[in-house]
């Protein structure tokens, strides 16, 4: 959510930042709405003052026996009372119109974010690891012999339709081990607090993180009004909704492993084979609540936590800064981490880490009290994947595949697999 006072103070800067997002200027429209809202509030306050003054004069007129003046003033009080009530209703309506308009506008990119239209304009900032020389043509995960017994997409389609998966045996075990490995690493080595949250939330929670109202079609809603979370960013960030945290307690760094649900609206025909793009998937999410001045340092820290998981799993990756045209709705700046997938001979997104500034906190009224006292201020919020479990599974399977159809598993994962080290060509975990 944007601060209308900031737009009032510098409308040119607001429109300039929107232009970097590829959007038309909006400040004049918003300020006209704001002026109408403020004029209505002023008229209500003026009418209220007139009512109060007339109310005091009624008693005086009655005391001196001036019946005509008494009746005139009593009628004026009733008139002003009705006028105040109507103006208050109008002011609330104007306030809601302005709030609704502001809710549809994405966050403004930081100056350091590269300008661009789409992913072709993203800027790579580093790489880690080198793609392996297989000595044979590597396959996609669903074509690896040792994986086939544990990945039943036909059964998933029978049960639920496209973009679902059924995992069995060794593949299911590796998938579960990956999630446990991620959570354990984040909690024991990265200082994140493990949380367990619902996957069904109210409208207010989705609104707070910017998933509503503009992106309702991207998520699933139950018949009784709950929303299935797209990630636990929604639940974890909303821990701060309506709260005032103590500045001395910040930063708050959390992680959660949950099921996630996305309709994948607009992705028809994209990644239809395998398990890269699913309606239901698992993710280990990271969320940080901090002071605004600490947000960029926390952003780098969060990105490093996600990268550390890939390094431990010996998976080559690259990190990019998203350009203004490719950033998410609530982001001020985003790092995407893309893992190497040999079957496609390319890098694919496996984590997206974003700093949102105070944008989400304003929507959910999440604040903190400065340590030296003073008026509560809005928090900064950050979120990132640490990592998407299914996509990490793809990377582990494809990067570890052998010519005979077996899969060597990363050494870091062995303790979570009871000491097992590979998926044999016949699908057994050995």
SVG drawing of the C-alpha trace seen along z (x, -y; Angstrom):
<svg xmlns="http://www.w3.org/2000/svg" viewBox="-42 -36 75 89">
<polyline fill="none" stroke="black" stroke-width="0.4" points="0.0,0.0 1.3,-3.5 1.3,-6.5 -0.9,-9.2 1.1,-11.8 4.3,-10.7 2.5,-11.0 1.2,-14.4 4.8,-15.5 6.4,-14.3 4.0,-13.3 6.6,-13.5 8.8,-10.9 5.8,-8.6 4.9,-8.8 8.6,-8.4 8.8,-5.2 5.6,-3.9 7.0,-4.6 9.9,-2.3 7.2,0.4 5.7,-0.3 2.7,-2.1 1.0,-5.4 1.1,-8.4 -1.4,-8.1 -0.6,-10.8 -3.0,-13.4 -5.9,-10.9 -5.0,-9.8 -4.5,-13.4 -7.9,-14.4 -9.5,-11.6 -7.5,-12.6 -8.6,-16.3 -12.3,-15.3 -11.9,-13.0 -10.2,-15.7 -12.8,-18.3 -15.6,-16.0 -13.9,-15.5 -13.4,-19.3 -17.1,-19.9 -18.1,-17.2 -15.9,-18.9 -17.4,-22.3 -20.9,-21.0 -20.1,-19.3 -18.8,-22.6 -22.0,-24.3 -24.1,-21.6 -22.1,-21.9 -22.4,-25.7 -26.1,-25.6 -26.6,-22.9 -25.0,-25.3 -27.3,-28.2 -30.5,-26.1 -30.2,-26.0 -29.6,-29.7 -32.6,-30.5 -34.9,-28.3 -33.6,-29.9 -34.4,-33.4 -37.9,-32.3 -37.2,-33.1 -39.4,-30.3 -38.9,-31.4 -35.1,-31.3 -35.3,-28.0 -37.3,-26.4 -35.0,-27.8 -31.9,-26.5 -33.4,-23.1 -34.3,-22.7 -30.7,-23.8 -29.2,-21.2 -31.4,-18.5 -30.4,-19.7 -26.7,-19.8 -26.9,-16.4 -28.3,-14.9 -25.7,-16.8 -22.8,-15.5 -24.1,-11.9 -24.3,-12.1 -20.9,-13.8 -19.3,-11.2 -20.8,-8.5 -19.5,-10.3 -16.1,-10.7 -15.9,-7.0 -16.9,-6.2 -14.3,-8.6 -11.7,-7.1 -12.6,-3.6 -12.4,-4.6 -8.9,-6.0 -7.8,-3.0 -9.1,-0.6 -7.2,-2.6 -4.0,-2.5 -4.4,1.2 -4.2,1.9 -0.9,0.2 2.4,2.2 5.2,1.3 7.8,-1.1 11.2,0.2 14.3,-1.0 16.6,-3.2 19.2,-0.5 16.9,2.0 17.7,2.2 15.1,0.9 13.7,3.4 10.6,4.9 10.9,8.7 13.2,11.5 15.6,10.7 16.6,7.5 17.4,9.2 21.0,8.7 23.1,11.6 25.2,10.8 27.0,14.1 27.3,17.8 28.3,20.7 29.5,24.1 29.9,25.4 27.5,27.6 28.7,31.2 30.2,32.8 28.1,35.9 29.8,37.7 26.3,38.6 23.1,36.8 21.4,36.0 17.7,36.7 14.9,34.7 13.8,36.0 10.7,37.9 12.8,39.8 15.5,41.1 15.1,44.9 15.6,44.9 13.1,42.1 10.3,43.6 9.0,46.1 8.7,43.2 7.0,40.6 3.5,41.5 2.1,38.6 -0.6,40.7 -2.0,41.7 -1.9,38.0 -3.8,37.0 -6.4,39.7 -6.9,38.4 -6.7,34.7 -6.0,33.7 -3.0,32.0 -0.2,30.2 -0.3,32.6 2.1,35.4 2.2,38.7 5.5,39.6 6.4,43.1 9.2,45.1 12.7,43.6 11.6,40.4 9.0,39.7 11.6,40.3 14.1,37.9 11.5,35.3 10.6,35.5 14.3,35.6 15.0,32.4 12.3,30.5 13.6,31.7 17.2,30.9 16.2,27.3 14.3,26.6 17.0,28.1 19.7,26.1 17.8,22.8 17.0,23.3 20.4,24.7 22.8,22.7 20.9,19.6 19.1,18.6 15.5,18.8 12.7,19.8 10.6,22.7 6.9,22.2 3.9,24.3 1.0,22.4 -2.5,23.0 -2.8,23.3 -6.3,21.8 -6.6,18.1 -9.1,15.2 -9.4,12.5 -7.6,10.1 -4.4,12.2 -4.3,12.4 -5.0,8.7 -2.2,7.9 0.5,9.5 -0.9,8.1 -2.5,11.3 -5.9,9.6 -7.7,8.0 -5.7,7.9 -4.5,11.5 -7.5,13.5 -7.5,15.6 -4.0,16.9 -5.2,18.6 -7.9,21.1 -10.8,20.2 -13.0,22.6 -16.8,22.4 -16.9,21.0 -14.5,18.2 -11.1,19.4 -8.1,19.1 -5.5,21.8 -2.1,20.1 0.2,19.7 3.1,19.8 3.5,19.4 4.7,15.8 1.0,15.1 0.7,16.6 4.2,15.7 4.1,12.1 0.6,11.7 1.9,12.6 2.5,8.8 -0.9,7.8 -2.5,5.2 0.5,5.7 3.1,3.3 6.4,5.2 9.1,3.9 12.1,2.5 14.5,4.4 12.9,7.7 13.8,7.0 14.7,8.6 12.3,11.5 13.4,14.2 11.1,17.2 10.8,20.3 8.0,22.7 7.5,25.8 4.0,26.0 1.9,27.2 1.3,24.4 -1.5,23.9 -1.5,21.9 -4.0,21.9 -1.2,21.1 -3.6,18.7 -2.1,17.6 0.5,20.4 -1.4,22.6 1.1,24.5 4.1,23.7 6.1,26.5 3.3,29.1 5.7,32.1 7.2,33.3 6.8,31.6 8.2,28.1 5.0,26.2 2.3,27.7 -1.0,26.6 0.0,28.2 3.6,28.2 5.7,27.8 8.0,25.0 10.3,24.0 9.6,20.3 11.6,17.6 10.1,14.3 11.8,11.5 10.2,8.6 12.7,5.7 13.3,2.0 13.2,0.3 16.8,-0.8 17.9,2.8 15.9,4.2 18.6,4.3 21.1,6.0 18.4,8.5 17.7,9.1 21.3,10.0 21.3,12.3 18.1,14.1 19.5,14.6 22.6,16.1 20.6,18.5 18.8,19.8 22.1,20.0 23.7,22.0 21.1,24.8 22.1,25.1 25.8,25.1 25.4,27.9 23.5,29.9 26.3,29.2 23.9,27.8 25.2,25.1 23.2,21.9 23.2,18.3 21.7,15.3 20.0,12.4 18.5,9.1 15.1,8.8 14.5,5.8 11.5,3.4 9.3,5.2 9.8,8.6 9.4,7.9 6.5,9.1 3.6,6.8 4.8,6.2 8.5,6.1 11.0,3.2 13.9,5.4 14.1,9.1 16.9,11.6 16.0,14.7 18.2,17.8 18.2,20.1 19.4,23.7 21.0,25.6 18.8,28.3 20.8,30.5 17.8,32.1 16.8,28.7 20.4,27.4 19.4,24.1 19.0,22.4 15.5,22.4 14.1,20.3 14.2,22.2 14.1,19.2 12.9,15.7 13.9,13.4 12.3,10.0 12.3,7.0 9.0,5.2 9.9,2.2 6.8,1.0 4.4,1.8 2.9,5.0 3.1,3.6 0.9,0.6 -1.7,2.9 -1.9,5.0 -1.0,2.2 2.1,4.0 4.3,1.7 7.1,1.5 7.9,-0.8 11.3,-2.4 13.7,-1.5 14.1,-5.1 10.4,-5.5 8.2,-7.6 5.4,-6.9 5.1,-3.4 6.5,-3.0 5.7,-0.6 7.8,2.5 9.8,3.7 8.9,7.2 10.9,9.7 10.2,13.1 12.0,15.7 12.0,19.4 14.5,21.5 13.7,23.5 10.9,24.8 11.0,28.5 9.8,30.0 12.1,27.9 15.0,28.8 14.1,32.5 14.2,32.0 17.7,30.5 19.0,33.2 17.7,36.0 18.9,34.4 22.3,33.3 22.9,36.7 21.8,38.9 24.2,41.6 24.4,43.2 22.9,46.5 19.8,44.7 20.7,44.5 21.0,41.2 23.8,40.3 22.4,38.2 24.3,35.3 26.4,36.2 24.7,33.5 21.4,35.3 22.7,38.7 22.0,38.2 18.3,37.5 18.1,40.7 19.3,43.1 22.8,43.2 21.4,44.2 23.4,42.6 21.6,43.2 18.5,44.3 19.3,47.4 18.3,47.9 15.5,50.1 14.1,47.3 15.3,48.6 16.9,46.3 20.3,47.9"/>
</svg>
